[in-house]
Amino acid sequence: MNFRITLSIFLLSLIFCSASTQAASKPTRPNVIFICADDHAAYVTGAYGNKIVRTPNIDRLAEAGIRFDRAYSSAPICSASRAAFITGRYPRTVGVTQLRTPLPESETTLAEVLKQAGYDTAAIGKTHFNSGLKHGYDILINHPQHRQWLKQKGKKPLPPGVEVLPKWRPFRDPARIWLNSMYVPFGLMDEDMPGTYFAHRAADFIEKKRDRPFFLFISFYEPHSPFHFPVEYAGRHDPGKFPVPKVGPDDDNQIPAVFRDLTDAEKQRITAAYYTSTEFMDKNVGLVLDALQRSGKIDNTLVIYIGDHGYMLGHHGRFEKHCSFEQANRAPLLLSYPGKIAAGRHTDAFAQFIDIMPTVLDFCGLA
């Protein structure tokens, strides 16, 4: 028997109510909120034991459900990982193995299955489909809608003398610039940031009155480099308090040249920027969770939180994913569903993100 299928059955029998039991006791299918953060490593999360980063909203989601301590992406690159968890199939099977590879129209996504079952569907924020197609989502909201909204609204003025990030030019500028070793904010106030806009649009979708269940995929761009955070978040951390990971002798000849000239002080400021961006993202996760609480739908909603893969903050001399080290592949995986998943649980069972789609369908009573 396939090991992964055996493990899925084990976890479902141990932790979750079976789909048949749910269908018999509660004919109304659950809403599903799938929250994804870009490049969020598990080790930079309070719920996973980090004592420096402040992630109270992700932590409360962990307290309300189950935390997977050994969850791994299917690939340490955005497009491939996302194609896998939204289809339940390995990147090599889907054919999405590089950053710009489009998700094939022939692939069946979680959104398509749920839409066919009568769900209202929306994707807000980053999808990385690269295809120009909706792939089962009724609503798609991303940067174009944010830019239009901000143009109509007008930007809130910045305080005088604030240094902000230059245009992001990865691998064209030196790494110290595109990795934000300056530890400076994006050039917007919190209320104008894309992540905050996405969180509010997600809240609108959740709180909308409807007669059908909904599936919401809300995906934040943080904490991906250059680690965006608003002006109000500047200086939240003292970079000097972050230790620089030791590089072993086996790493030396494998460190990409682009990272070799980073000083320890620059590495510390890069790490501080990543932590600050993570905290900004967590604030926006809180806006989504607060909307769910206000909506009165929390008791019939499955909430999933993941990072699309991990990220390396100086580990093995690298600031990236793109490789098979633990920090690049292990990511947070949290599930909450009141009455169906016991609160405050955690497991060290091995979990892969391709298991998310079939698990969601089990909860929804769908094949």
Protein Blocks (a to p, Z undefined) as FASTA:
>chain_A
ZZklmmmmmmmmmmmccfklmmmmombacdddddddehiafklcfknopakbccfklmmm
mmmmccdfbbcdfbdcfklmmmmmmnopafklnopabfklccdfklccfklmmmmnopac
ddehjeklonopanopabdcdfklmmmmmmmnopadddehiacdddddehkacfklmnop
nopadfbdfklpmklmmmmmmmmmmmpccfbdcddddddfbfcdehiadfklgokacfkl
pccddddfklmmmgcfklmmpcfklmmmmmmmmmmmmmmmmmmmmmmmmmmmmnopmmmc
ccddddfbdcdehighiacehiabfklmgccdddddehkacghiacfbdcdfklmmmmmm
mmnopZZ
